[in-house]
Amino acid sequence: MKVALRVAGIALLLAGLWSPACAAATRTIKIGVLNDASGPYSDNAGEGSVTAARMAAEDFMAQHPDLKVEIVSADHQNKADVGAAIARRWIEQEKVDAVADVPNSAVGLAVNEVVRGGKAALIASSAASSDLTGKYCSPNTIQWTFDTWAASHTIGNYLVRHGGKKWYFIATDNALGKSMVRDGTSVINAGGGAVLGSVNVPINNADYASFILQADASGADVIAFATAGGDTVSLIKQSAEFGLKQKGLTFAAMLTTTNDVEASGLAVGQGLIITQPFYWDLNEASRAWSAKFSARQHDQSPTAFHAGVYSSVLAYLNAALAAGTNDAQAVIRKMKEQPIDDALFGPVVVRADGRAIHNMYIFKVKEPKASKGKWDLLDNVGVLSGPEAFRPIDQGGCSMVEQAKGN
């Protein structure tokens, strides 16, 4: 009887010793998807970005079942103070390791300051301001999908070489719009073109008639929309109402997606020039992943925002595994060590300034008769390699690059 009691006691002791150890053995990485869930960018990011992040977490855990990945989400309402407060709460109270997506440059820049110098990261897959990896670069931040410099230079380079010499910008009156006008102007001027004027309009504006008429009166042969989301859709539709395409004008949307094109309709959007780092019908890998996404996301075709969330979150998780820690700066250093072979973006290099370098493609919106289905929207008319498409690292004013030179 005493032997049995002694054995039972040892078993209880071992259970007490091993249970906490076993629980502690499961490492958890927590990712917060912060985006516009109800405003003008919600179709391009929103719920779809949360789905994409979950797909990345599931694919990662299928390969590494000893690690747990949690995905949480919130709506930043396109307000920098709201986004910063959510990120701060996540990091300080809910132990979030990285904030992902953030489709609003002002919010992205605010969150960039929240994470700076701490143990959490910003995976800015949708925040577009090139200042994130320029004068506001941080060892805690990477910028994955595109930026205003790449979008402006890819389209500007293509159209200037194809005769689009005189430009007029209609831009949202925020960090995104101003960055695109600034970055677009530099490539247009360098190519021998000229910007005849620009106008800043409020985000989520309803009536663009006066701005469109200003652009038409400028004498420009290219009218560029330095806008995003619902603002771009409204501009595409309202420009068509004035019959400006019949005058031989070219329209370029500097930062648009397949959702914007589909919402506009091919009848009014045909001929529009856009740039994307990802399109669902680009290759076999993009088609396969897009089919999985659409099956989970109400038959919606993924945007470049969604693909960027998937790829950047998956790359971050793989780097966190390799680094052996959740510390943001250590993980990001690991991401910068060697090229990443990404299924959706191809070969990706994360530079010292945090900018992910990959191909950028130029697309032209199809005529209705050329489309074979709802999401068959674009013709690929050109491509720029990563080093051609993105700002040279020594031109961004990133302090980390300057410091590296001095060492």
C-alpha positions, 0 to 999 in steps of 0.5 A: 500500500505504501509503495502504491501511494509513493508511486502515485505521489511521484506521478503527481509530482511529475505531472506538476513539474511537466505540465507548465514546461509542456505549456511553455514549450509551444511558442506563439507569434501574434500578428495584428492585421490593422486596416480599413474595414469600413471605409474607402480602402475596405474592398482592397484590404479589409476582411480579405487581408485578414483572410490572407493573414490567416492563410499564411498562418495556416500554411506556416503552422502546417509546416511547423506544428510546434509553433502557434500563430494567432491572428487578430484584427481591427479597423483603424478608421483611416485615422492616424491617432486611432491606428496608433492607439490600437497598435499601442494597446495590442503591443503593450497589453495583448502581446502582439508581435507584429502589426500587418497591412495598414492601408493608409500612409498617415496611419502607417507612419504613425504606427511606424513611430509606435513600434520604433525601438521596441520589440514589435514590428510593422509589416507595412504591406499596404501603407504606400508612402515611400517615406516609410523606408526613406526619412522615417525608416526604422529597424522595426519596419519592412515595406513589402508590396509597393510604395508611392515611388515605385507606383509613380515611377513604374507608370511614369516611366512607361507612359513617358516612353510611350508619348505621355509627356504632359501630365496633370495630377488629381491627388487625395489631400493626404500623405499618400496623394502628396507622396505620389505627386512628388515621386511621379513628378521626378520621373516625368521630369527626368524623362523629358515630360512636364507636370502642368498642374495638380489639385488636392482633394479630400479623401472619400470625396463625392463630386470630382466634376470641378477637378476633372474639368481643371485637368481637362483644361490644363492641356495635359495628355495624361491625367493621373489619379494619385488616389486609392480605393473608392476615390479612384473608382469615383474618378474613373466613373466621373471622368468617363461621364465627361467623355475625356477619352474621346479626346485622346486623353490617357488616364493612369491610376497610380495606386489602384487594384483589380477591385477598383477596376471591377467596380468601375466596369470595363466599359468606363475603365478600358484603356486605363493604365495601372501598375501592380506587383501581383495579379491573380492571372499572372502565372500558375502560382498566382492562379492557384493561390487566388483560387484558394483565396476566392473559395474562402472570400466570397468568390472575391479575386485577391488584390495586390493588398491581399497577396502582399499580406499573405506573402509578407506575413509568411516571410516574417513568420519564416524569419521569426522561426530562423531567428529563434525569437519574436524580437522584431529587430532580430526577425527583420535582420534575418529577413535581410540576410538572404533573398526570399523565394516567394510564390506570389512575388517571385524573388524578393530581397529585403534591403537595409532600409526595410524595402522589399524589392521585387518586380512591378508590372504595368497593366492596361484595362481590357475592353469589355469584349476581350474579357472572358469573365468577371475578374479577367480585367487586365493585359500585361503590357510591361514589367520593371525589375525590382532594382528598376522599379524601386527607389535606389537605396542611396536616394531615400535619406534612410539613416540606417543606410547612412550609418551602415556606410559610416561603419 
